[in-house]
Amino acid sequence: MRDAYCGKVEKIKTYRELKIWQLGIELVKKIYKLTEGFPKHELYGLSSQMRHSAVSIPSNIAEGFRRYYNNEYRQFLYVSLGSCAELETQITIAKELNYASEDTESELLEMLDHICRMISNLLKKL
């Protein structure tokens, strides 16, 4: 039985009900909005990398959920954690290049840390 990530245990029918997937989608939207303001020469550089890393987080949560065995699900959650680490680094780079403010960096890193903790907790439950 899978739960929605913490709280009371209930049967989850689709990955869309997972709070970590929902937060992942919110993070993707924030990253897309941020990278829209990056210089044009970053279109295929940092902007593209950040978008790819962000999209990978909820995508792997969803793909893992659809797998039949928990061991497969765990593997996809570990990939999501790797994407979190990539994105964390890229957010810091964006701030260092003055593409993101300190407040934006702080907000995104806090959100990312929360998602990482949720994924880690889900891994412990599987």
Backbone as XML, in Angstrom:
<?xml version="1.0"?>
<chain id="A" units="angstrom">
  <residue number="1" name="MET">
    <atom name="N" x="0.843" y="-1.183" z="0.000"/>
    <atom name="CA" x="0.000" y="0.000" z="0.000"/>
    <atom name="C" x="0.885" y="1.242" z="0.000"/>
  </residue>
  <residue number="2" name="ARG">
    <atom name="N" x="0.621" y="2.139" z="-0.876"/>
    <atom name="CA" x="1.377" y="3.387" z="-0.945"/>
    <atom name="C" x="0.546" y="4.490" z="-0.325"/>
  </residue>
  <residue number="3" name="ASP">
    <atom name="N" x="1.214" y="5.412" z="0.348"/>
    <atom name="CA" x="0.488" y="6.546" z="0.900"/>
    <atom name="C" x="0.881" y="7.809" z="0.156"/>
  </residue>
  <residue number="4" name="ALA">
    <atom name="N" x="0.212" y="8.889" z="0.440"/>
    <atom name="CA" x="0.416" y="10.142" z="-0.294"/>
    <atom name="C" x="1.704" y="10.834" z="0.081"/>
  </residue>
  <residue number="5" name="TYR">
    <atom name="N" x="2.477" y="10.276" z="0.882"/>
    <atom name="CA" x="3.803" y="10.636" z="1.380"/>
    <atom name="C" x="3.725" y="10.850" z="2.873"/>
  </residue>
  <residue number="6" name="CYS">
    <atom name="N" x="3.111" y="11.125" z="3.636"/>
    <atom name="CA" x="3.118" y="11.172" z="5.083"/>
    <atom name="C" x="1.672" y="11.338" z="5.491"/>
  </residue>
  <residue number="7" name="GLY">
    <atom name="N" x="1.473" y="11.474" z="6.743"/>
    <atom name="CA" x="0.117" y="11.601" z="7.213"/>
    <atom name="C" x="-0.535" y="10.238" z="7.266"/>
  </residue>
  <residue number="8" name="LYS">
    <atom name="N" x="-1.861" y="10.203" z="7.255"/>
    <atom name="CA" x="-2.548" y="8.922" z="7.368"/>
    <atom name="C" x="-2.360" y="8.098" z="6.095"/>
  </residue>
  <residue number="9" name="VAL">
    <atom name="N" x="-2.324" y="6.801" z="6.288"/>
    <atom name="CA" x="-2.110" y="5.892" z="5.163"/>
    <atom name="C" x="-3.424" y="5.707" z="4.423"/>
  </residue>
  <residue number="10" name="GLU">
    <atom name="N" x="-3.375" y="5.916" z="3.136"/>
    <atom name="CA" x="-4.540" y="5.732" z="2.291"/>
    <atom name="C" x="-4.072" y="5.254" z="0.935"/>
  </residue>
  <residue number="11" name="LYS">
    <atom name="N" x="-4.931" y="4.569" z="0.230"/>
    <atom name="CA" x="-4.580" y="4.043" z="-1.076"/>
    <atom name="C" x="-4.546" y="5.181" z="-2.093"/>
  </residue>
  <residue number="12" name="ILE">
    <atom name="N" x="-3.422" y="5.302" z="-2.767"/>
    <atom name="CA" x="-3.250" y="6.324" z="-3.804"/>
    <atom name="C" x="-3.474" y="5.645" z="-5.150"/>
  </residue>
  <residue number="13" name="LYS">
    <atom name="N" x="-4.332" y="6.216" z="-5.952"/>
    <atom name="CA" x="-4.664" y="5.613" z="-7.239"/>
    <atom name="C" x="-3.800" y="6.136" z="-8.379"/>
  </residue>
  <residue number="14" name="THR">
    <atom name="N" x="-3.316" y="7.355" z="-8.245"/>
    <atom name="CA" x="-2.526" y="7.962" z="-9.310"/>
    <atom name="C" x="-1.430" y="8.840" z="-8.705"/>
  </residue>
  <residue number="15" name="TYR">
    <atom name="N" x="-0.339" y="8.966" z="-9.429"/>
    <atom name="CA" x="0.770" y="9.802" z="-8.955"/>
    <atom name="C" x="0.347" y="11.252" z="-8.791"/>
  </residue>
  <residue number="16" name="ARG">
    <atom name="N" x="-0.692" y="11.674" z="-9.484"/>
    <atom name="CA" x="-1.162" y="13.056" z="-9.384"/>
    <atom name="C" x="-1.662" y="13.397" z="-7.985"/>
  </residue>
  <residue number="17" name="GLU">
    <atom name="N" x="-1.971" y="12.400" z="-7.189"/>
    <atom name="CA" x="-2.417" y="12.609" z="-5.815"/>
    <atom name="C" x="-1.238" y="12.782" z="-4.849"/>
  </residue>
  <residue number="18" name="LEU">
    <atom name="N" x="-0.042" y="12.470" z="-5.295"/>
    <atom name="CA" x="1.143" y="12.571" z="-4.435"/>
    <atom name="C" x="1.531" y="14.031" z="-4.222"/>
  </residue>
  <residue number="19" name="LYS">
    <atom name="N" x="1.665" y="14.424" z="-2.983"/>
    <atom name="CA" x="2.060" y="15.799" z="-2.663"/>
    <atom name="C" x="3.443" y="16.126" z="-3.230"/>
  </residue>
  <residue number="20" name="ILE">
    <atom name="N" x="4.349" y="15.138" z="-3.242"/>
    <atom name="CA" x="5.684" y="15.414" z="-3.786"/>
    <atom name="C" x="5.623" y="15.672" z="-5.290"/>
  </residue>
  <residue number="21" name="TRP">
    <atom name="N" x="4.736" y="14.993" z="-5.994"/>
    <atom name="CA" x="4.582" y="15.240" z="-7.430"/>
    <atom name="C" x="4.004" y="16.640" z="-7.639"/>
  </residue>
  <residue number="22" name="GLN">
    <atom name="N" x="2.982" y="16.994" z="-6.847"/>
    <atom name="CA" x="2.347" y="18.308" z="-6.967"/>
    <atom name="C" x="3.346" y="19.430" z="-6.683"/>
  </residue>
  <residue number="23" name="LEU">
    <atom name="N" x="4.167" y="19.272" z="-5.642"/>
    <atom name="CA" x="5.190" y="20.281" z="-5.344"/>
    <atom name="C" x="6.240" y="20.335" z="-6.456"/>
  </residue>
  <residue number="24" name="GLY">
    <atom name="N" x="6.555" y="19.179" z="-7.014"/>
    <atom name="CA" x="7.499" y="19.136" z="-8.129"/>
    <atom name="C" x="7.001" y="19.957" z="-9.313"/>
  </residue>
  <residue number="25" name="ILE">
    <atom name="N" x="5.721" y="19.852" z="-9.605"/>
    <atom name="CA" x="5.125" y="20.635" z="-10.697"/>
    <atom name="C" x="5.192" y="22.124" z="-10.381"/>
  </residue>
  <residue number="26" name="GLU">
    <atom name="N" x="4.927" y="22.497" z="-9.134"/>
    <atom name="CA" x="5.038" y="23.906" z="-8.736"/>
    <atom name="C" x="6.466" y="24.414" z="-8.914"/>
  </residue>
  <residue number="27" name="LEU">
    <atom name="N" x="7.429" y="23.571" z="-8.550"/>
    <atom name="CA" x="8.831" y="23.949" z="-8.718"/>
    <atom name="C" x="9.166" y="24.142" z="-10.195"/>
  </residue>
  <residue number="28" name="VAL">
    <atom name="N" x="8.688" y="23.266" z="-11.048"/>
    <atom name="CA" x="8.923" y="23.397" z="-12.492"/>
    <atom name="C" x="8.413" y="24.741" z="-12.993"/>
  </residue>
  <residue number="29" name="LYS">
    <atom name="N" x="7.215" y="25.111" z="-12.570"/>
    <atom name="CA" x="6.641" y="26.391" z="-13.016"/>
    <atom name="C" x="7.498" y="27.565" z="-12.559"/>
  </residue>
  <residue number="30" name="LYS">
    <atom name="N" x="7.998" y="27.499" z="-11.336"/>
    <atom name="CA" x="8.857" y="28.578" z="-10.825"/>
    <atom name="C" x="10.173" y="28.647" z="-11.603"/>
  </residue>
  <residue number="31" name="ILE">
    <atom name="N" x="10.741" y="27.503" z="-11.927"/>
    <atom name="CA" x="12.003" y="27.472" z="-12.685"/>
    <atom name="C" x="11.780" y="28.009" z="-14.097"/>
  </residue>
  <residue number="32" name="TYR">
    <atom name="N" x="10.684" y="27.635" z="-14.731"/>
    <atom name="CA" x="10.396" y="28.158" z="-16.067"/>
    <atom name="C" x="10.231" y="29.675" z="-16.029"/>
  </residue>
  <residue number="33" name="LYS">
    <atom name="N" x="9.513" y="30.153" z="-15.020"/>
    <atom name="CA" x="9.312" y="31.609" z="-14.906"/>
    <atom name="C" x="10.646" y="32.323" z="-14.691"/>
  </residue>
  <residue number="34" name="LEU">
    <atom name="N" x="11.488" y="31.771" z="-13.818"/>
    <atom name="CA" x="12.798" y="32.369" z="-13.564"/>
    <atom name="C" x="13.642" y="32.402" z="-14.835"/>
  </residue>
  <residue number="35" name="THR">
    <atom name="N" x="13.722" y="31.285" z="-15.536"/>
    <atom name="CA" x="14.622" y="31.183" z="-16.688"/>
    <atom name="C" x="14.128" y="31.975" z="-17.901"/>
  </residue>
  <residue number="36" name="GLU">
    <atom name="N" x="12.861" y="32.365" z="-17.905"/>
    <atom name="CA" x="12.375" y="33.244" z="-18.977"/>
    <atom name="C" x="13.139" y="34.560" z="-18.993"/>
  </residue>
  <residue number="37" name="GLY">
    <atom name="N" x="13.628" y="34.986" z="-17.843"/>
    <atom name="CA" x="14.348" y="36.253" z="-17.740"/>
    <atom name="C" x="15.852" y="36.129" z="-17.942"/>
  </residue>
  <residue number="38" name="PHE">
    <atom name="N" x="16.346" y="34.933" z="-18.193"/>
    <atom name="CA" x="17.784" y="34.755" z="-18.416"/>
    <atom name="C" x="18.185" y="35.360" z="-19.761"/>
  </residue>
  <residue number="39" name="PRO">
    <atom name="N" x="19.453" y="35.733" z="-19.912"/>
    <atom name="CA" x="19.913" y="36.250" z="-21.208"/>
    <atom name="C" x="19.709" y="35.215" z="-22.317"/>
  </residue>
  <residue number="40" name="LYS">
    <atom name="N" x="19.500" y="35.705" z="-23.518"/>
    <atom name="CA" x="19.254" y="34.816" z="-24.667"/>
    <atom name="C" x="20.392" y="33.820" z="-24.893"/>
  </residue>
  <residue number="41" name="HIS">
    <atom name="N" x="21.633" y="34.215" z="-24.593"/>
    <atom name="CA" x="22.752" y="33.296" z="-24.827"/>
    <atom name="C" x="22.734" y="32.097" z="-23.867"/>
  </residue>
  <residue number="42" name="GLU">
    <atom name="N" x="21.857" y="32.130" z="-22.864"/>
    <atom name="CA" x="21.720" y="31.003" z="-21.934"/>
    <atom name="C" x="20.605" y="30.037" z="-22.341"/>
  </residue>
  <residue number="43" name="LEU">
    <atom name="N" x="19.945" y="30.322" z="-23.458"/>
    <atom name="CA" x="18.810" y="29.503" z="-23.887"/>
    <atom name="C" x="19.170" y="28.020" z="-23.962"/>
  </residue>
  <residue number="44" name="TYR">
    <atom name="N" x="20.318" y="27.699" z="-24.501"/>
    <atom name="CA" x="20.737" y="26.300" z="-24.637"/>
    <atom name="C" x="21.777" y="25.921" z="-23.596"/>
  </residue>
  <residue number="45" name="GLY">
    <atom name="N" x="22.000" y="26.787" z="-22.636"/>
    <atom name="CA" x="22.969" y="26.541" z="-21.582"/>
    <atom name="C" x="22.267" y="26.316" z="-20.257"/>
  </residue>
  <residue number="46" name="LEU">
    <atom name="N" x="22.518" y="27.218" z="-19.330"/>
    <atom name="CA" x="22.007" y="27.076" z="-17.977"/>
    <atom name="C" x="20.475" y="27.003" z="-17.938"/>
  </residue>
  <residue number="47" name="SER">
    <atom name="N" x="19.806" y="27.814" z="-18.731"/>
    <atom name="CA" x="18.343" y="27.812" z="-18.755"/>
    <atom name="C" x="17.811" y="26.425" z="-19.107"/>
  </residue>
  <residue number="48" name="SER">
    <atom name="N" x="18.337" y="25.850" z="-20.161"/>
    <atom name="CA" x="17.910" y="24.519" z="-20.599"/>
    <atom name="C" x="18.226" y="23.454" z="-19.555"/>
  </residue>
  <residue number="49" name="GLN">
    <atom name="N" x="19.404" y="23.534" z="-18.947"/>
    <atom name="CA" x="19.798" y="22.569" z="-17.923"/>
    <atom name="C" x="18.878" y="22.641" z="-16.707"/>
  </residue>
  <residue number="50" name="MET">
    <atom name="N" x="18.552" y="23.855" z="-16.272"/>
    <atom name="CA" x="17.682" y="24.019" z="-15.115"/>
    <atom name="C" x="16.280" y="23.480" z="-15.398"/>
  </residue>
  <residue number="51" name="ARG">
    <atom name="N" x="15.787" y="23.765" z="-16.561"/>
    <atom name="CA" x="14.457" y="23.267" z="-16.922"/>
    <atom name="C" x="14.444" y="21.741" z="-16.980"/>
  </residue>
  <residue number="52" name="HIS">
    <atom name="N" x="15.469" y="21.180" z="-17.564"/>
    <atom name="CA" x="15.558" y="19.720" z="-17.669"/>
    <atom name="C" x="15.625" y="19.080" z="-16.282"/>
  </residue>
  <residue number="53" name="SER">
    <atom name="N" x="16.458" y="19.602" z="-15.406"/>
    <atom name="CA" x="16.583" y="19.062" z="-14.050"/>
    <atom name="C" x="15.264" y="19.175" z="-13.289"/>
  </residue>
  <residue number="54" name="ALA">
    <atom name="N" x="14.613" y="20.325" z="-13.401"/>
    <atom name="CA" x="13.347" y="20.547" z="-12.695"/>
    <atom name="C" x="12.265" y="19.584" z="-13.197"/>
  </residue>
  <residue number="55" name="VAL">
    <atom name="N" x="12.148" y="19.448" z="-14.504"/>
    <atom name="CA" x="11.135" y="18.561" z="-15.091"/>
    <atom name="C" x="11.399" y="17.105" z="-14.708"/>
  </residue>
  <residue number="56" name="SER">
    <atom name="N" x="12.651" y="16.755" z="-14.570"/>
    <atom name="CA" x="13.029" y="15.383" z="-14.226"/>
    <atom name="C" x="12.511" y="14.961" z="-12.852"/>
  </residue>
  <residue number="57" name="ILE">
    <atom name="N" x="12.373" y="15.892" z="-11.937"/>
    <atom name="CA" x="11.958" y="15.553" z="-10.571"/>
    <atom name="C" x="10.545" y="14.960" z="-10.556"/>
  </residue>
  <residue number="58" name="PRO">
    <atom name="N" x="9.497" y="15.683" z="-10.966"/>
    <atom name="CA" x="8.164" y="15.070" z="-10.941"/>
    <atom name="C" x="7.993" y="13.970" z="-11.990"/>
  </residue>
  <residue number="59" name="SER">
    <atom name="N" x="8.744" y="14.060" z="-13.093"/>
    <atom name="CA" x="8.630" y="13.032" z="-14.133"/>
    <atom name="C" x="9.064" y="11.669" z="-13.620"/>
  </residue>
  <residue number="60" name="ASN">
    <atom name="N" x="10.172" y="11.629" z="-12.890"/>
    <atom name="CA" x="10.650" y="10.359" z="-12.354"/>
    <atom name="C" x="9.783" y="9.860" z="-11.205"/>
  </residue>
  <residue number="61" name="ILE">
    <atom name="N" x="9.208" y="10.775" z="-10.435"/>
    <atom name="CA" x="8.257" y="10.370" z="-9.398"/>
    <atom name="C" x="7.058" y="9.687" z="-10.058"/>
  </residue>
  <residue number="62" name="ALA">
    <atom name="N" x="6.556" y="10.277" z="-11.135"/>
    <atom name="CA" x="5.407" y="9.711" z="-11.845"/>
    <atom name="C" x="5.756" y="8.366" z="-12.482"/>
  </residue>
  <residue number="63" name="GLU">
    <atom name="N" x="6.887" y="8.304" z="-13.167"/>
    <atom name="CA" x="7.266" y="7.051" z="-13.837"/>
    <atom name="C" x="7.471" y="5.935" z="-12.826"/>
  </residue>
  <residue number="64" name="GLY">
    <atom name="N" x="8.135" y="6.247" z="-11.724"/>
    <atom name="CA" x="8.351" y="5.241" z="-10.690"/>
    <atom name="C" x="7.055" y="4.737" z="-10.092"/>
  </residue>
  <residue number="65" name="PHE">
    <atom name="N" x="6.102" y="5.630" z="-9.901"/>
    <atom name="CA" x="4.810" y="5.247" z="-9.338"/>
    <atom name="C" x="4.111" y="4.213" z="-10.215"/>
  </residue>
  <residue number="66" name="ARG">
    <atom name="N" x="4.285" y="4.337" z="-11.521"/>
    <atom name="CA" x="3.639" y="3.432" z="-12.478"/>
    <atom name="C" x="4.335" y="2.070" z="-12.578"/>
  </residue>
  <residue number="67" name="ARG">
    <atom name="N" x="5.487" y="1.940" z="-11.969"/>
    <atom name="CA" x="6.193" y="0.662" z="-11.995"/>
    <atom name="C" x="5.519" y="-0.332" z="-11.066"/>
  </residue>
  <residue number="68" name="TYR">
    <atom name="N" x="5.638" y="-1.590" z="-11.403"/>
    <atom name="CA" x="4.939" y="-2.633" z="-10.666"/>
    <atom name="C" x="5.584" y="-2.935" z="-9.317"/>
  </residue>
  <residue number="69" name="TYR">
    <atom name="N" x="6.902" y="-2.914" z="-9.269"/>
    <atom name="CA" x="7.615" y="-3.299" z="-8.049"/>
    <atom name="C" x="8.178" y="-2.079" z="-7.322"/>
  </residue>
  <residue number="70" name="ASN">
    <atom name="N" x="8.161" y="-2.131" z="-5.985"/>
    <atom name="CA" x="8.691" y="-1.035" z="-5.185"/>
    <atom name="C" x="10.172" y="-0.784" z="-5.439"/>
  </residue>
  <residue number="71" name="ASN">
    <atom name="N" x="10.949" y="-1.831" z="-5.762"/>
    <atom name="CA" x="12.374" y="-1.624" z="-6.045"/>
    <atom name="C" x="12.569" y="-0.740" z="-7.270"/>
  </residue>
  <residue number="72" name="GLU">
    <atom name="N" x="11.710" y="-0.902" z="-8.264"/>
    <atom name="CA" x="11.782" y="-0.034" z="-9.437"/>
    <atom name="C" x="11.388" y="1.393" z="-9.061"/>
  </residue>
  <residue number="73" name="TYR">
    <atom name="N" x="10.351" y="1.514" z="-8.268"/>
    <atom name="CA" x="9.891" y="2.821" z="-7.805"/>
    <atom name="C" x="11.020" y="3.532" z="-7.061"/>
  </residue>
  <residue number="74" name="ARG">
    <atom name="N" x="11.698" y="2.796" z="-6.185"/>
    <atom name="CA" x="12.811" y="3.364" z="-5.424"/>
    <atom name="C" x="13.886" y="3.910" z="-6.370"/>
  </residue>
  <residue number="75" name="GLN">
    <atom name="N" x="14.197" y="3.159" z="-7.413"/>
    <atom name="CA" x="15.228" y="3.595" z="-8.359"/>
    <atom name="C" x="14.867" y="4.937" z="-8.998"/>
  </residue>
  <residue number="76" name="PHE">
    <atom name="N" x="13.619" y="5.093" z="-9.375"/>
    <atom name="CA" x="13.191" y="6.358" z="-9.977"/>
    <atom name="C" x="13.206" y="7.497" z="-8.960"/>
  </residue>
  <residue number="77" name="LEU">
    <atom name="N" x="12.903" y="7.191" z="-7.704"/>
    <atom name="CA" x="12.977" y="8.217" z="-6.667"/>
    <atom name="C" x="14.418" y="8.653" z="-6.442"/>
  </residue>
  <residue number="78" name="TYR">
    <atom name="N" x="15.366" y="7.711" z="-6.546"/>
    <atom name="CA" x="16.781" y="8.081" z="-6.431"/>
    <atom name="C" x="17.209" y="8.973" z="-7.597"/>
  </residue>
  <residue number="79" name="VAL">
    <atom name="N" x="16.684" y="8.714" z="-8.782"/>
    <atom name="CA" x="16.974" y="9.584" z="-9.935"/>
    <atom name="C" x="16.424" y="10.986" z="-9.660"/>
  </residue>
  <residue number="80" name="SER">
    <atom name="N" x="15.229" y="11.066" z="-9.078"/>
    <atom name="CA" x="14.654" y="12.372" z="-8.721"/>
    <atom name="C" x="15.550" y="13.111" z="-7.734"/>
  </residue>
  <residue number="81" name="LEU">
    <atom name="N" x="16.096" y="12.386" z="-6.763"/>
    <atom name="CA" x="17.015" y="13.016" z="-5.802"/>
    <atom name="C" x="18.263" y="13.542" z="-6.505"/>
  </residue>
  <residue number="82" name="GLY">
    <atom name="N" x="18.756" y="12.799" z="-7.474"/>
    <atom name="CA" x="19.906" y="13.266" z="-8.250"/>
    <atom name="C" x="19.581" y="14.543" z="-9.004"/>
  </residue>
  <residue number="83" name="SER">
    <atom name="N" x="18.392" y="14.607" z="-9.569"/>
    <atom name="CA" x="17.959" y="15.811" z="-10.280"/>
    <atom name="C" x="17.815" y="16.987" z="-9.317"/>
  </residue>
  <residue number="84" name="CYS">
    <atom name="N" x="17.404" y="16.705" z="-8.084"/>
    <atom name="CA" x="17.328" y="17.758" z="-7.066"/>
    <atom name="C" x="18.714" y="18.345" z="-6.811"/>
  </residue>
  <residue number="85" name="ALA">
    <atom name="N" x="19.715" y="17.481" z="-6.710"/>
    <atom name="CA" x="21.081" y="17.952" z="-6.466"/>
    <atom name="C" x="21.588" y="18.785" z="-7.646"/>
  </residue>
  <residue number="86" name="GLU">
    <atom name="N" x="21.296" y="18.328" z="-8.865"/>
    <atom name="CA" x="21.677" y="19.095" z="-10.054"/>
    <atom name="C" x="21.045" y="20.477" z="-10.024"/>
  </residue>
  <residue number="87" name="LEU">
    <atom name="N" x="19.738" y="20.509" z="-9.764"/>
    <atom name="CA" x="19.013" y="21.779" z="-9.774"/>
    <atom name="C" x="19.498" y="22.700" z="-8.666"/>
  </residue>
  <residue number="88" name="GLU">
    <atom name="N" x="19.816" y="22.139" z="-7.518"/>
    <atom name="CA" x="20.342" y="22.955" z="-6.418"/>
    <atom name="C" x="21.617" y="23.674" z="-6.856"/>
  </residue>
  <residue number="89" name="THR">
    <atom name="N" x="22.497" y="22.957" z="-7.507"/>
    <atom name="CA" x="23.738" y="23.535" z="-8.002"/>
    <atom name="C" x="23.460" y="24.609" z="-9.058"/>
  </residue>
  <residue number="90" name="GLN">
    <atom name="N" x="22.547" y="24.321" z="-9.955"/>
    <atom name="CA" x="22.229" y="25.255" z="-11.038"/>
    <atom name="C" x="21.572" y="26.533" z="-10.512"/>
  </residue>
  <residue number="91" name="ILE">
    <atom name="N" x="20.762" y="26.409" z="-9.486"/>
    <atom name="CA" x="20.155" y="27.600" z="-8.871"/>
    <atom name="C" x="21.249" y="28.480" z="-8.265"/>
  </residue>
  <residue number="92" name="THR">
    <atom name="N" x="22.202" y="27.858" z="-7.607"/>
    <atom name="CA" x="23.322" y="28.611" z="-7.024"/>
    <atom name="C" x="24.133" y="29.293" z="-8.115"/>
  </residue>
  <residue number="93" name="ILE">
    <atom name="N" x="24.379" y="28.602" z="-9.211"/>
    <atom name="CA" x="25.109" y="29.197" z="-10.333"/>
    <atom name="C" x="24.341" y="30.398" z="-10.882"/>
  </residue>
  <residue number="94" name="ALA">
    <atom name="N" x="23.013" y="30.244" z="-11.029"/>
    <atom name="CA" x="22.189" y="31.347" z="-11.538"/>
    <atom name="C" x="22.293" y="32.566" z="-10.626"/>
  </residue>
  <residue number="95" name="LYS">
    <atom name="N" x="22.318" y="32.336" z="-9.338"/>
    <atom name="CA" x="22.452" y="33.448" z="-8.386"/>
    <atom name="C" x="23.838" y="34.073" z="-8.505"/>
  </residue>
  <residue number="96" name="GLU">
    <atom name="N" x="24.877" y="33.247" z="-8.613"/>
    <atom name="CA" x="26.251" y="33.751" z="-8.728"/>
    <atom name="C" x="26.452" y="34.563" z="-10.004"/>
  </residue>
  <residue number="97" name="LEU">
    <atom name="N" x="25.715" y="34.231" z="-11.052"/>
    <atom name="CA" x="25.795" y="34.969" z="-12.320"/>
    <atom name="C" x="24.834" y="36.166" z="-12.348"/>
  </residue>
  <residue number="98" name="ASN">
    <atom name="N" x="24.179" y="36.420" z="-11.227"/>
    <atom name="CA" x="23.208" y="37.510" z="-11.103"/>
    <atom name="C" x="21.989" y="37.337" z="-12.004"/>
  </residue>
  <residue number="99" name="TYR">
    <atom name="N" x="21.634" y="36.085" z="-12.299"/>
    <atom name="CA" x="20.410" y="35.802" z="-13.050"/>
    <atom name="C" x="19.235" y="35.609" z="-12.091"/>
  </residue>
  <residue number="100" name="ALA">
    <atom name="N" x="19.532" y="35.401" z="-10.823"/>
    <atom name="CA" x="18.504" y="35.213" z="-9.799"/>
    <atom name="C" x="18.896" y="36.031" z="-8.575"/>
  </residue>
  <residue number="101" name="SER">
    <atom name="N" x="17.911" y="36.569" z="-7.915"/>
    <atom name="CA" x="18.177" y="37.331" z="-6.694"/>
    <atom name="C" x="18.449" y="36.375" z="-5.539"/>
  </residue>
  <residue number="102" name="GLU">
    <atom name="N" x="18.975" y="36.925" z="-4.473"/>
    <atom name="CA" x="19.230" y="36.123" z="-3.277"/>
    <atom name="C" x="17.915" y="35.580" z="-2.705"/>
  </residue>
  <residue number="103" name="ASP">
    <atom name="N" x="16.863" y="36.400" z="-2.748"/>
    <atom name="CA" x="15.555" y="35.956" z="-2.256"/>
    <atom name="C" x="15.002" y="34.812" z="-3.103"/>
  </residue>
  <residue number="104" name="THR">
    <atom name="N" x="15.142" y="34.920" z="-4.406"/>
    <atom name="CA" x="14.672" y="33.863" z="-5.301"/>
    <atom name="C" x="15.460" y="32.588" z="-5.053"/>
  </residue>
  <residue number="105" name="GLU">
    <atom name="N" x="16.777" y="32.714" z="-4.934"/>
    <atom name="CA" x="17.612" y="31.544" z="-4.647"/>
    <atom name="C" x="17.156" y="30.877" z="-3.357"/>
  </residue>
  <residue number="106" name="SER">
    <atom name="N" x="16.966" y="31.669" z="-2.330"/>
    <atom name="CA" x="16.561" y="31.147" z="-1.025"/>
    <atom name="C" x="15.212" y="30.429" z="-1.110"/>
  </residue>
  <residue number="107" name="GLU">
    <atom name="N" x="14.253" y="31.042" z="-1.778"/>
    <atom name="CA" x="12.921" y="30.447" z="-1.922"/>
    <atom name="C" x="12.987" y="29.109" z="-2.668"/>
  </residue>
  <residue number="108" name="LEU">
    <atom name="N" x="13.713" y="29.089" z="-3.773"/>
    <atom name="CA" x="13.803" y="27.864" z="-4.569"/>
    <atom name="C" x="14.562" y="26.762" z="-3.839"/>
  </residue>
  <residue number="109" name="LEU">
    <atom name="N" x="15.641" y="27.122" z="-3.161"/>
    <atom name="CA" x="16.411" y="26.113" z="-2.429"/>
    <atom name="C" x="15.609" y="25.541" z="-1.263"/>
  </residue>
  <residue number="110" name="GLU">
    <atom name="N" x="14.820" y="26.390" z="-0.616"/>
    <atom name="CA" x="13.968" y="25.915" z="0.468"/>
    <atom name="C" x="12.910" y="24.940" z="-0.062"/>
  </residue>
  <residue number="111" name="MET">
    <atom name="N" x="12.310" y="25.290" z="-1.176"/>
    <atom name="CA" x="11.310" y="24.416" z="-1.791"/>
    <atom name="C" x="11.939" y="23.091" z="-2.221"/>
  </residue>
  <residue number="112" name="LEU">
    <atom name="N" x="13.100" y="23.183" z="-2.812"/>
    <atom name="CA" x="13.822" y="21.999" z="-3.268"/>
    <atom name="C" x="14.214" y="21.110" z="-2.090"/>
  </residue>
  <residue number="113" name="ASP">
    <atom name="N" x="14.667" y="21.714" z="-1.004"/>
    <atom name="CA" x="15.023" y="20.949" z="0.186"/>
    <atom name="C" x="13.805" y="20.212" z="0.733"/>
  </residue>
  <residue number="114" name="HIS">
    <atom name="N" x="12.673" y="20.873" z="0.728"/>
    <atom name="CA" x="11.432" y="20.245" z="1.205"/>
    <atom name="C" x="11.076" y="19.034" z="0.342"/>
  </residue>
  <residue number="115" name="ILE">
    <atom name="N" x="11.177" y="19.177" z="-0.969"/>
    <atom name="CA" x="10.888" y="18.074" z="-1.885"/>
    <atom name="C" x="11.864" y="16.927" z="-1.645"/>
  </residue>
  <residue number="116" name="CYS">
    <atom name="N" x="13.134" y="17.224" z="-1.461"/>
    <atom name="CA" x="14.143" y="16.182" z="-1.216"/>
    <atom name="C" x="13.843" y="15.411" z="0.066"/>
  </residue>
  <residue number="117" name="ARG">
    <atom name="N" x="13.443" y="16.125" z="1.105"/>
    <atom name="CA" x="13.099" y="15.458" z="2.367"/>
    <atom name="C" x="11.871" y="14.574" z="2.186"/>
  </residue>
  <residue number="118" name="MET">
    <atom name="N" x="10.910" y="15.038" z="1.411"/>
    <atom name="CA" x="9.713" y="14.238" z="1.151"/>
    <atom name="C" x="10.067" y="12.964" z="0.374"/>
  </residue>
  <residue number="119" name="ILE">
    <atom name="N" x="10.929" y="13.098" z="-0.626"/>
    <atom name="CA" x="11.346" y="11.920" z="-1.393"/>
    <atom name="C" x="12.090" y="10.948" z="-0.478"/>
  </residue>
  <residue number="120" name="SER">
    <atom name="N" x="12.982" y="11.444" z="0.349"/>
    <atom name="CA" x="13.725" y="10.590" z="1.266"/>
    <atom name="C" x="12.794" y="9.854" z="2.219"/>
  </residue>
  <residue number="121" name="ASN">
    <atom name="N" x="11.797" y="10.548" z="2.722"/>
    <atom name="CA" x="10.827" y="9.912" z="3.614"/>
    <atom name="C" x="10.024" y="8.841" z="2.889"/>
  </residue>
  <residue number="122" name="LEU">
    <atom name="N" x="9.643" y="9.108" z="1.642"/>
    <atom name="CA" x="8.916" y="8.114" z="0.870"/>
    <atom name="C" x="9.794" y="6.885" z="0.621"/>
  </residue>
  <residue number="123" name="LEU">
    <atom name="N" x="11.058" y="7.109" z="0.336"/>
    <atom name="CA" x="11.982" y="5.988" z="0.133"/>
    <atom name="C" x="12.041" y="5.098" z="1.373"/>
  </residue>
  <residue number="124" name="LYS">
    <atom name="N" x="12.034" y="5.698" z="2.550"/>
    <atom name="CA" x="12.070" y="4.924" z="3.792"/>
    <atom name="C" x="10.816" y="4.081" z="3.971"/>
  </residue>
  <residue number="125" name="LYS">
    <atom name="N" x="9.688" y="4.560" z="3.444"/>
    <atom name="CA" x="8.410" y="3.861" z="3.597"/>
    <atom name="C" x="8.234" y="2.716" z="2.604"/>
  </residue>
  <residue number="126" name="LEU">
    <atom name="N" x="8.970" y="2.747" z="1.517"/>
    <atom name="CA" x="8.805" y="1.712" z="0.492"/>
    <atom name="C" x="9.518" y="0.423" z="0.863"/>
  </residue>
</chain>
